[in-house]
Amino acid sequence: KKRLALSVLLTGLTWYLSRLFFLISFICLLGVVLSELSFFLFVRRIGKEVRRDVSAARALLDSGDVENCILLLFPCFIRFLSRVLGLRPHELRSIGEPQGNGIKRLIWAALNPSEATRLDAERIILVLESTEGNGRKFDERILA
């Protein structure tokens, strides 16, 4: 009888814990889905803004005005990067490096538009253009 009681008790405990772990797993999965949905909606919302700003920035870049081109793209670029990297916008300052490569250089260029080059502006435009339809899957070769 003791074995039967112990068996029933352990079976009940196992059933309870499996339900509890299932519930915890489901809540975590729901959190991930909501996070991804939030990011997708963010990219869609910013997409309209980006298209308009990128076309104006291209015109500025074609006229040789690199500084104003980067200043025009600055809000969209910083919001996008802070969302993708999971950092607050002011925390991006610590990542930027004038001698860095890839995203470090682009962050520095966005924060220091008077010292940025035409290539920096073109890469910022390419990053923003490539994110419009792809969410997080932008072409990382742009940043190399």
N, C-alpha and C positions, 0 to 999 in steps of 0.2 A: 504493500500500500504506500510505503514511503517513496519507493521508486516511481510509482504512478503519480503521486502528488508532486514530486519533484519534476517529473517529466511534463506534467500539465503546466506547472509553474514556469518552467523554462520555455515551453512552447508559447505560452501566453506572453512572456517577456520578449521572446524573439519576434513574435508577431507585432507587438507594440513598437519595438525598436525599428523593425523594418518599415512600418508605417511612418514612424517619426523621421527616419532617414529619407524615405521617399518624399515626404512633405518638404524637408529641408532642401533636397535636390531639386524639387519642382520650383520652390521659391527662388533658388539660385538661377535656374534656367530662365525663369520669368524675368529676373533682374537683367540677365544678359540680353534677352530679347528686347526688353524695354530700352536698354542702353543703345543697342544697335539701331532700333527704330528711331530713337531720339537723334542719333547721329545722321541717319538717312534723311530725316526731316530737316535737320540743320543744313545739310548739304543742298537739299532742294531749295530751301528758303534763300540761302546765300547764292545759289546758282544764278538767279535773275540779276542780282546785284553785281555778281562777278562778270557776267557777260557784258553788261553795260559799261562797267569800269574798265574791263580789259580792252574793249574797242577804243575807248577814249585814251587809255594808256598807250596803246599801240600808235595812235595818232601823235601823241606827245613824243614817244620814242622815235618815231620816224622824223619828227622835226628836230631831234637832237636834244630834247629836254629830259634828260635822265632823272634829274632830281624830282621834278613834278610828276613824272611817270610813277616813280616809286611812292611818292607821297599819296598819290591817288589810290594806289593798290594797297597801301599800308593797312587800313582797317580790316579789309577782307583777308589779307595774308596772315596777319597776326591772329585774328579770330580762328581761322582755319588751323593754323599750326598749334595754337594753344589747345584746341579741341582734339586734334589728332595725337599730340604728344601728352595730353592729360596734364598740362601745366597751366598756371594762371599767366595771363599776358605779361605781367611784370617779371615773372620768373624766366621768360625767354631771354632777357638781357644777359643772364649769366652763361647762356649757351653760345651766343654770337662771338665769333672771332674774326678779325680782319684777315688773318693769314690762314684761316681754316678752309676746309673743303666742304662742298655739298651744302647741307642745310645750315651748318654753322656760319658759313660765309653769307648765305642769303638772309639769315636773321640779322647779322651784323649790317648788311647793306640796307635792309628795311629800317633799321634803327638809326642808321647814319647815311641818309640819302645823298647828302652833299658829297660824300666820298665814294659813293657807289659807281660802278662802271656800267656801260651799256650791256655787257654780258650778264651782270647781276640782274638788271631789269628784265632782260629777255628770259632769264631762267625763272624769275618770279612769275612772269606772265605765263610761261609754260606750265609751271606747277599749278597755277590757278585754273588754266584752261583744261589741263588733264584731269583735274579733280571734279569737274562739272558733272560728268556722267558716271564716274567710276567710284565715287566715295573715297575710301581709304586706299584704293589700288592705283595710286598715281605712278607714273613711270619713274622709277628711282634712277634710271640712267641719266635723267635730266640733271640730277644733283651731283653727278660724278665730276 
